[in-house]
């Protein structure tokens, strides 16, 4: 049975609002905020528990868990053909495969 531990919880600083914002992607967005990061996280955990209880009591299916998710290391990215050409030429100029070149660029 799924519970709050199965979902990633994020607490990030928001420069515009000048506070910490807590979210639980896949389960719910935003909604928890405050000046103390630890308190926001604690409140976020409580809200996640409440969302899960709401899903269960309404009979709705819980979203797929986000914590512990396995990644294959592959994803498809659709881009403009001209950009594809430019990236391929840059990769060739750097004596790299397009994959290695894009991986390096994305990691920067």
Phi and psi in degrees as GROMACS dihedral restraints (atoms count N, CA, C in turn):
[ dihedral_restraints ]
;  ai    aj    ak    al  type     phi  dphi    fc
    3     4     5     6     1   -75.6    20    10
    4     5     6     7     1   143.8    20    10
    6     7     8     9     1  -141.4    20    10
    7     8     9    10     1  -175.8    20    10
    9    10    11    12     1   -58.7    20    10
   10    11    12    13     1   -26.5    20    10
   12    13    14    15     1   -65.2    20    10
   13    14    15    16     1   -17.0    20    10
   15    16    17    18     1   -84.0    20    10
   16    17    18    19     1    -0.1    20    10
   18    19    20    21     1  -124.8    20    10
   19    20    21    22     1   134.4    20    10
   21    22    23    24     1   -67.3    20    10
   22    23    24    25     1   137.0    20    10
   24    25    26    27     1  -118.1    20    10
   25    26    27    28     1   129.5    20    10
   27    28    29    30     1  -118.0    20    10
   28    29    30    31     1   135.7    20    10
   30    31    32    33     1  -124.5    20    10
   31    32    33    34     1   118.0    20    10
   33    34    35    36     1  -128.0    20    10
   34    35    36    37     1   153.3    20    10
   36    37    38    39     1   -82.6    20    10
   37    38    39    40     1   135.5    20    10
   39    40    41    42     1  -110.9    20    10
   40    41    42    43     1   110.5    20    10
   42    43    44    45     1   -63.1    20    10
   43    44    45    46     1   -35.9    20    10
   45    46    47    48     1   -68.1    20    10
   46    47    48    49     1   -45.9    20    10
   48    49    50    51     1   -88.4    20    10
   49    50    51    52     1   -10.2    20    10
   51    52    53    54     1    56.6    20    10
   52    53    54    55     1    46.8    20    10
   54    55    56    57     1  -157.4    20    10
   55    56    57    58     1   168.6    20    10
   57    58    59    60     1   -84.2    20    10
   58    59    60    61     1   140.4    20    10
   60    61    62    63     1  -119.8    20    10
   61    62    63    64     1   129.5    20    10
   63    64    65    66     1  -105.8    20    10
   64    65    66    67     1   136.6    20    10
   66    67    68    69     1  -141.8    20    10
   67    68    69    70     1   162.1    20    10
   69    70    71    72     1  -133.1    20    10
   70    71    72    73     1    80.8    20    10
   72    73    74    75     1   -53.9    20    10
   73    74    75    76     1   136.5    20    10
   75    76    77    78     1    93.1    20    10
   76    77    78    79     1   -28.3    20    10
   78    79    80    81     1  -104.3    20    10
   79    80    81    82     1   -49.8    20    10
   81    82    83    84     1  -161.4    20    10
   82    83    84    85     1   162.0    20    10
   84    85    86    87     1  -108.8    20    10
   85    86    87    88     1   143.8    20    10
   87    88    89    90     1    43.6    20    10
   88    89    90    91     1  -162.3    20    10
   90    91    92    93     1   102.3    20    10
   91    92    93    94     1   -20.9    20    10
   93    94    95    96     1  -113.9    20    10
   94    95    96    97     1   124.2    20    10
   96    97    98    99     1  -147.9    20    10
   97    98    99   100     1   158.6    20    10
   99   100   101   102     1   172.6    20    10
  100   101   102   103     1   178.9    20    10
  102   103   104   105     1   -89.1    20    10
  103   104   105   106     1   -17.2    20    10
  105   106   107   108     1  -111.1    20    10
  106   107   108   109     1   115.8    20    10
  108   109   110   111     1   -57.3    20    10
  109   110   111   112     1   -45.3    20    10
  111   112   113   114     1   -64.3    20    10
  112   113   114   115     1   -40.4    20    10
  114   115   116   117     1   -67.9    20    10
  115   116   117   118     1   -37.1    20    10
  117   118   119   120     1   -63.9    20    10
  118   119   120   121     1   -42.6    20    10
  120   121   122   123     1   -63.2    20    10
  121   122   123   124     1   -43.9    20    10
  123   124   125   126     1   -60.5    20    10
  124   125   126   127     1   -44.7    20    10
  126   127   128   129     1   -65.3    20    10
  127   128   129   130     1   -37.7    20    10
  129   130   131   132     1   -61.0    20    10
  130   131   132   133     1   -42.5    20    10
  132   133   134   135     1   -61.8    20    10
  133   134   135   136     1   -41.7    20    10
  135   136   137   138     1   -64.4    20    10
  136   137   138   139     1   -44.7    20    10
  138   139   140   141     1   -63.6    20    10
  139   140   141   142     1   -39.6    20    10
  141   142   143   144     1   -60.6    20    10
  142   143   144   145     1   -43.8    20    10
  144   145   146   147     1   -59.0    20    10
  145   146   147   148     1   -42.8    20    10
  147   148   149   150     1   -65.0    20    10
  148   149   150   151     1   -40.4    20    10
  150   151   152   153     1   -62.6    20    10
  151   152   153   154     1   -42.4    20    10
  153   154   155   156     1   -64.1    20    10
  154   155   156   157     1   -42.8    20    10
  156   157   158   159     1   -61.6    20    10
  157   158   159   160     1   -38.8    20    10
  159   160   161   162     1   -63.4    20    10
  160   161   162   163     1   -44.5    20    10
  162   163   164   165     1   -57.5    20    10
  163   164   165   166     1   -47.9    20    10
  165   166   167   168     1   -64.8    20    10
  166   167   168   169     1   -44.9    20    10
  168   169   170   171     1   -69.1    20    10
  169   170   171   172     1   -28.4    20    10
  171   172   173   174     1   -85.9    20    10
  172   173   174   175     1    -9.8    20    10
  174   175   176   177     1    82.2    20    10
  175   176   177   178     1     3.4    20    10
  177   178   179   180     1   -73.5    20    10
  178   179   180   181     1   150.5    20    10
  180   181   182   183     1   -76.9    20    10
  181   182   183   184     1   131.2    20    10
  183   184   185   186     1   -67.3    20    10
  184   185   186   187     1   145.4    20    10
  186   187   188   189     1   -62.4    20    10
  187   188   189   190     1   159.6    20    10
  189   190   191   192     1   -58.3    20    10
  190   191   192   193     1   138.2    20    10
  192   193   194   195     1   -60.1    20    10
  193   194   195   196     1   148.5    20    10
  195   196   197   198     1  -108.4    20    10
  196   197   198   199     1   -21.8    20    10
  198   199   200   201     1   -78.8    20    10
  199   200   201   202     1   139.4    20    10
  201   202   203   204     1    74.7    20    10
  202   203   204   205     1    11.1    20    10
  204   205   206   207     1   -63.8    20    10
  205   206   207   208     1   136.1    20    10
  207   208   209   210     1   -90.6    20    10
  208   209   210   211     1   139.3    20    10
  210   211   212   213     1  -116.7    20    10
  211   212   213   214     1   136.8    20    10
  213   214   215   216     1   -79.7    20    10
  214   215   216   217     1   -21.2    20    10
  216   217   218   219     1    88.5    20    10
  217   218   219   220     1     7.7    20    10
  219   220   221   222     1  -126.6    20    10
  220   221   222   223     1   140.0    20    10
  222   223   224   225     1  -153.6    20    10
  223   224   225   226     1   151.9    20    10
  225   226   227   228     1   -94.7    20    10
  226   227   228   229     1   131.7    20    10
  228   229   230   231     1  -123.4    20    10
  229   230   231   232     1   119.9    20    10
  231   232   233   234     1   -93.9    20    10
  232   233   234   235     1   125.2    20    10
  234   235   236   237     1  -133.9    20    10
  235   236   237   238     1   167.4    20    10
  237   238   239   240     1   -59.9    20    10
  238   239   240   241     1   135.1    20    10
  240   241   242   243     1   -55.5    20    10
  241   242   243   244     1   -33.9    20    10
  243   244   245   246     1   -67.4    20    10
  244   245   246   247     1   -40.6    20    10
  246   247   248   249     1   -64.6    20    10
  247   248   249   250     1   -40.0    20    10
  249   250   251   252     1   -57.2    20    10
  250   251   252   253     1   -46.0    20    10
  252   253   254   255     1   -61.8    20    10
  253   254   255   256     1   -46.2    20    10
  255   256   257   258     1   -61.8    20    10
  256   257   258   259     1   -43.5    20    10
  258   259   260   261     1   -63.8    20    10
  259   260   261   262     1   -41.1    20    10
  261   262   263   264     1   -64.0    20    10
  262   263   264   265     1   -41.7    20    10
  264   265   266   267     1   -66.0    20    10
  265   266   267   268     1   -39.2    20    10
  267   268   269   270     1   -65.5    20    10
  268   269   270   271     1   -38.8    20    10
  270   271   272   273     1   -63.9    20    10
  271   272   273   274     1   -44.6    20    10
  273   274   275   276     1   -61.0    20    10
  274   275   276   277     1   -43.1    20    10
  276   277   278   279     1   -62.6    20    10
  277   278   279   280     1   -28.4    20    10
  279   280   281   282     1   -95.2    20    10
  280   281   282   283     1     8.4    20    10
  282   283   284   285     1    54.6    20    10
  283   284   285   286     1    44.0    20    10
  285   286   287   288     1  -130.0    20    10
  286   287   288   289     1   156.9    20    10
  288   289   290   291     1   -70.0    20    10
  289   290   291   292     1   158.1    20    10
  291   292   293   294     1   -59.3    20    10
  292   293   294   295     1   -39.8    20    10
  294   295   296   297     1   -60.4    20    10
  295   296   297   298     1   -50.6    20    10
  297   298   299   300     1   -63.3    20    10
  298   299   300   301     1   -40.8    20    10
  300   301   302   303     1   -62.2    20    10
  301   302   303   304     1   -47.3    20    10
  303   304   305   306     1   -67.1    20    10
  304   305   306   307     1   -37.9    20    10
  306   307   308   309     1   -60.0    20    10
  307   308   309   310     1   -43.8    20    10
  309   310   311   312     1   -63.8    20    10
  310   311   312   313     1   -43.9    20    10
  312   313   314   315     1   -64.2    20    10
  313   314   315   316     1   -41.8    20    10
  315   316   317   318     1   -67.4    20    10
  316   317   318   319     1   -32.7    20    10
  318   319   320   321     1   -76.1    20    10
  319   320   321   322     1   -15.4    20    10
